[in-house]
Amino acid sequence: ETIAPIDIREPEGSPTMPKKEEFVLKDSSPEFIKAAGVAPKGREYNAECAKKPGAIKIDEVLLGTKLACVAITDDKEGTLAKVGKMNPWHIEALKMITGSEEEAHKPLTHILKAHFNLECDRIIDYSGWSGGRPIDTQGYIAHNDEIVVVSFRCTTSALDWMTNLATTSSEWEIDKDVAQGHSGYFSCCEGRCFSKGPKKPRVHTGFYNNILKMIPVFEELVDPLLAPDQPKRKLYVVGHSLGAGISTMATCYFLQHYDWEKLPHKFINVSAGTPRSCKPSMAE
């Protein structure tokens, strides 16, 4: 199936050129990139590229987006209705996914089974404080014989906003920080002041502290599903907004935790509306 890409480039001969600091796609014309004066990023979707080993197909992106959307609800009575009062678009999204408003308001475990053929392994709901850091992570882990899903909810509470606004950076020290349960009381200074040796990569403090709480759950539920004796699967790590920031942290963890070149599984991250989660040092 061939899906035509959307051409958002300037037409040939167009007198207008992008201004400084604008976003420019990598597959724009050389003249357009040169005129922009900024490093190009991303690329248009290309159906031929999607056929290559390891590439992401548009159907996988769409599925990942739906799996991120349904994290807005859970099995508690009235969750979607409560969230919908703040943002009715969440209800509209689930209506599109499930086919009706009645289905949209049903429990998450029902939606996952009826519309995605997924067994829900865990509904995630961690809320509180750890090491003086706000923790408020909701979502779910689910699977079938073809995929494993780790999905995180977007911003819905005051603690979520505190996580969003914890924009200082912390060193990525997974083993140490999982053991103590948080990034440290002065993690924004660690690795900066009077530090010796090479600098460690840095990430968003709020998102990082939330993912630290999730790693023992990943080890309990995700590791067995990707073991050598398991069928070939795709691991989807997905989220929207705040959930996208946390899913980016989870992606960093899974990229380091598994040797993907030796595994038969495929790893897919779909993050919609992602806040900046990593410093350049972490990206490198």
N, C-alpha and C positions, 0 to 999 in steps of 0.2 A: 504494500500500500504506500503510495507516494503522497506526502503532505506538503503542499507548497508553502515555503516560508513567507512571512510577511516582510516585504521590502520597505524598510523605514529609512533607507539611505536617500540622499539627495539625488534627484535625477540628473543625468548628464547635461552639462552646460548650464546648470543652475548657478545664478550669480551669488546666492547666499552660501556662506560657509559658517561652520560652527564657531561660536565664540570661545575664548580661552576658558578652560576648566569644564567644558561640556563633556558629556559621556560620548565616546566614539567606539563603535563596534570594530572588532579586529578584521572582519571581512568587508569593511568599507573600502572604497577605492583608495589607492595610495595617495592621490592628490588630496582627497578629503581628510585623510589621517594627518598628512603633513600640515594642512591648513589649520587643523584643530589645535595643534601644539600641545596635545596631551597624549599620554600613553593609552592606546586602545585596549578595550576590555571586552570579554564575552564574545559571543558570536550568534548569528542567526541560526535558527534550527534548520538542520540539513538532513533530509531523509536518507541520503547516501551515507553520511557520516554515522548515522544512528545504526547502520547495519554492521559496523565494525565491532570486533570483540571489545567488550567493556564499555561500549558507548551506551548512552541513555536514550530510550525511545520515548516518543511523545506520549504513548499510552501509559508508560511508567510514571511520567511526570503527572499526568492527569489522575492516575490512581493515587499517587502520593499526596496530591493536593486534597483529594476526597478524604483520605485517611487522616490527614491533619485536621480537616474541618470537623469530623465527628468527635474529636477529642474535647469539643466544647461541652459535651454532655457526659453523664455517668448513669449509675443505676439508682441514684437518689430521686425521690419524688420531687418533681417541679424544678429540677436544675435548669433545664433549657428555658422554661418560662421565666425564671428569675434572671438569667443572663440576657434573655430576649428583651426584657424591659430596658436594659441599658443599651443594647444594640440589637434591634430586630433583624438585622441582616444575618445573624447567626441562625435564626429560625428559618429564614429564607434559604440559606445554604443547605440546611439539613432537609428541607422540603424538596429541593432539587435532587439531592442525593437519594432520598428514600422514596420519593414519589408522592408524598402527601404530608399534610401537617400532622395528621394522626400518627403516622409512622415516625415522623421526626421527634415526637415527644415520648416515644417508647424508650425503654432502658437501653443503655449503650450495648450491653451484652446481646440483646435482641438485634439491634441494628447491625452489629458486627457479624452475627451469624446469618441473618436473613439476607443481607445485602452484599456481604463480602465473603461469606462462607468461612469466617474466622472464629476460632475459639479464643475467648478472652482469658488470658493467663493471670492478669493482674490489672485492676483499676488503680492507678497511681493517685495518691492524695496525701502529700506531705505538706504540713503547714506548721510554722513555728519559728524558733530561733536556734542557731547553732554558732557558738563562738562569737556572739554578738551580731551575727549576720541573719537577715531575713530569709526564710525558706518557705516557698509556696509553689509547689510543683504538682500539677494535675495532668492526667493523661491516661495512657493504657499501654499494655504489652499484649499482643495477640499473635496467633499463628495458625497456619494450616500446613499441608504438605508442600506448598509451593513458596510461601512467603512467611517472614517474621516481621512484625510491625512494632516499632517503638515510637509512640506519638505523644506530643506535648501540647498542652492547651495554651491559648493566648492569655493576655492580661484580663483579669476579671475581678481583682480585689486590691485593697490598699497595700497588702504585703507584696503583691505582684508589682505594683508601682515602685515600692521600695527596692525591689530587686532590679527593676529597670534603671533606677536612678543611682544604683551602686556602681557608678561608672569608673571608679578607680580600677587599676589593673593589679593582678596578682600573678606570681610565678606559677607556671604549670608544673606542679610537683605531686602527681597523682598518688603515688604510693604513700608518701608522707601525709598528705592532706586527707586521704580517705581514712587513714588510721586515726587521725585526731578529729575527724568529722567536720572540718572547716578549713579555710585557707590560712588561718592564723589571725591573731588580733591586730597585727600591724602589717598585714600582707601588702598594703600599698607601698610600704617603705622597704620591705624585704627585697634584697637584690639590687637596691638603688644606693642606699647609704652605707658607706664603709664596707661594701661587699668585696670579697676576694674571689678570684677565679672567673671563668667565663659566665656571661650573663645567660640566664634561663629565659625561655620564651614566656610571654605574658599574655593574659586573657582577661576579659571582663569579669570583675570580682563577683558581681551578683549572679550571673549565669553560672559561673564556675562553682560557687558554693552550692547552688541547687543541684548541679550534676554530681557533685561529690556524694550526695545522699542517694543517688540512683545507682552508683556503680556496684554496690553489693547486690542490688536487685538484678542488674544485668548479669552478674556472675551466677546468680541463682537460676534465672529463667531463660536468658538468651544463650549463654554458653552451651547448655545441653542441646539446644535446638540446632546449633551449628557444629556439633561434634562430628567426627569422621564417619560415624555409623548412621548419620542422619541423611535423608534425601537432599538432593541439590535444591537450595532455596535462594530467594532474594531477601536480603535484610533491608527493610525500609526504615529509615530514621527520619521522621518528619515533624513539622511544626509550623505555626503561623505566629508572627509578631514575637511576643515574649517566648512562645514555644519554639519559634525558629531560632532564637538566640540560644536556648537550651539545647535544641537539637544540633546546633553547630558544635557545642561543647561535647555532646555525645558522639558526634561524628569524629571529632579529634581523638576521642578515647578509642572508638572502635577501629579507626585506622591504625592506631598504635598497638592495640590489644591483639589483633589477629594478623597472621601472615597471609594476606589476601592472594598472593601469587601462588600459594600452595593449596588454597582452599577451592573447592568446586563452586562455592557460593558467590553471588553477586551482591555488591553493596550499593545502595541507592539512597542519597540524601535529597529530600525535597524540602526546602525552607522558603516559605513565602513571607515577604515583608520582613526580611532579616535585619535586626539591628547589628551594628558593628560589634563583633564578639571577640575578635582576635587582634592583637597587635601584629605589625609586620613580622616581628621575630617569630611568632607562632606560625604564621602562614609559611614562612621559609622552612 
